[in-house]
Amino acid sequence: MRAKLSVNLLLRANFSRLWRSASFWVSVAVMSAISVFELAVGYQPRLQGGAGILDNRYMIFALLSGVVLSAFCSLFTGSEYSDGTMRNKVAVGHSRTAVYLSNLAVCAAAGVLACCGYILPMVIVGVPLLGPFTMSVSSLLWFTLCAFIMTAAMCAIFTMIAMLNQNKAVVAVICIFLAYFLLFLGIYLNTRLTEQAVIPAREYIENGQILVREAMPNPSYVQGVKRTVFEILYGLPGCQAVQLLATAEACPVRLPLASLGAIAVSTTAGAALFRRKDLK
Amino acid sequence: MRNLLHANFSRLFHSGAFRAALAAEFAYALFIIGVTFYSIYIKEGGRFGLEEPLLFAFGIAGMIPVPMLIQAPFLSVYLGTEFSEGTIRNKLVTGRSKAAVYLSNLLACMTASVLLAVLYLALVGAAAVPTGLPLKMPAGQLLPLACYGLLALAASAALVPMAAMLIRNETKTVIVTLSAAIFAMFLISFLTARLGEPEFTAVYDEWGRDAIEMLPNPSYLQPVPRAVCRFLIDLLPTGQCLQISARSVEQFWRMPLLSLMVIAAATGTGLLLFRRKDLK
């Protein structure tokens, strides 16, 4: 009962700080601005008589969320250390686990809200401007849910880094580089894993004669243990954003499961290490 | 001014951020040396000239501006501590002018930035010259290119004190400068891709073998936007460094002039705003 009360109080305090946090509103504003920019870019082909597709523009928030939230989590959680709030919370009797979990919950909620900052303009303005989504509502909702869980997993990783390091600037550098690294790793893995196993037969002309090149195995095709390792890495939050976009309509269940796994592992490790940390 | 410079350089060489930047630059140089050796001895390629690994001091093949990604967080942390530890206020209290404080910080940053690149050039030069790689670019061309690259790095470093003096928060400065460096990288890639659009696109016959018609490419940039894109790439220090690393510099004479312009504009703006700033 007491532990429950402790977490409730911490959550209330953290959410109260969130609504007043400039970095949170900047994150929401950045996501909204990118959403409006994407809509403007998507509207260009429509002006020239072509068709603008809303689906592709909508999904971009999955790619952006990690990058934007890396800065937010380091600032928001870091100020708990720099302002001495963390020590105060522990000093008044809150358990370290409760402090950790309340910070994680607020960062994850902020991540989902920042994503909503992208989604709302896209739906409210995008549908009248570019027409309805071409994918089914159930696929759209499933994709959005998977992207939200992945965002929460990214926040869990950033929170772990921020809770274990008291230097805000160092945390910001690590989180930003990590977010971009995972994104580029995802793009690389997507390219390698979508290589065809066989290069199809092809006709070509040489010296006026039509020649045929037989189908042959693709040397760039990844197989065996290497493929298994690549597939595991491709499921990491951040890398997963690329996979979510590539398989938007039929997102496999293993993606949100992998994100939940990442949340469980990072939170367990982070909370365990935070309990031993000297808060000075 | 001399005392300020002495104090700044002394702090620079004792700073953990500078040591971290040296370690990062060292690791980058080792990576390029490793890739060069792999290409020469294992892949038995080595058809590139000695200038290629040397000019990677300014970025990887016109794509990733590594020195900017190293110096942006390092210089932000280095300058941020001036504010967080009250050093700036102490300097002013002891009678130094704001201009002298700003300029001494600027000089320390520019020197550190150039030193990091010189470290890279020395390491890669010492490792690559004994391999017998031929210099495919005339030395009379390579030397000015390297000097222009160092000037562009100094120009990039001149932007950090401006940001740091205005933001005055170590973590926020790190986030802003690092995000700006990454944004500049994407912007240069986008602008370079737009400049590379062909003027006409071919329409092939139904078998896809022969071009039957050439149509104007709507994405081809007309003279005025083309000149603006070109100017932007040449103006931004990141653009200059990436051009040098890819050895695709078109207008040699323009780059040092634009770098000097960036240094002058950043210093002028920074000084003006810093003089009006209330340091509390």
Contacts between the chains, C-beta under 8 A, distances in Angstrom:
chain1	res1	chain2	res2	distance
A	71	B	175	4.6
A	71	B	179	7.1
A	74	B	171	6.8
A	74	B	175	7.6
A	75	B	171	6.1
A	75	B	172	7.4
A	75	B	175	7.3
A	78	B	171	6.3
A	168	B	170	7.2
A	168	B	171	4.1
A	169	B	73	7.4
A	169	B	76	7.2
A	169	B	77	5.1
A	169	B	80	6.4
A	169	B	170	4.8
A	169	B	171	4.8
A	169	B	174	4.8
A	170	B	77	7.8
A	171	B	171	8.0
A	172	B	73	8.0
A	172	B	171	5.3
A	172	B	174	5.0
A	172	B	175	5.3
A	172	B	178	7.6
A	173	B	73	4.5
A	173	B	174	6.0
A	173	B	178	6.7
A	176	B	175	7.0
A	176	B	178	5.5
A	176	B	179	7.2
A	176	B	182	7.8
A	180	B	182	6.6
A	205	B	209	6.4
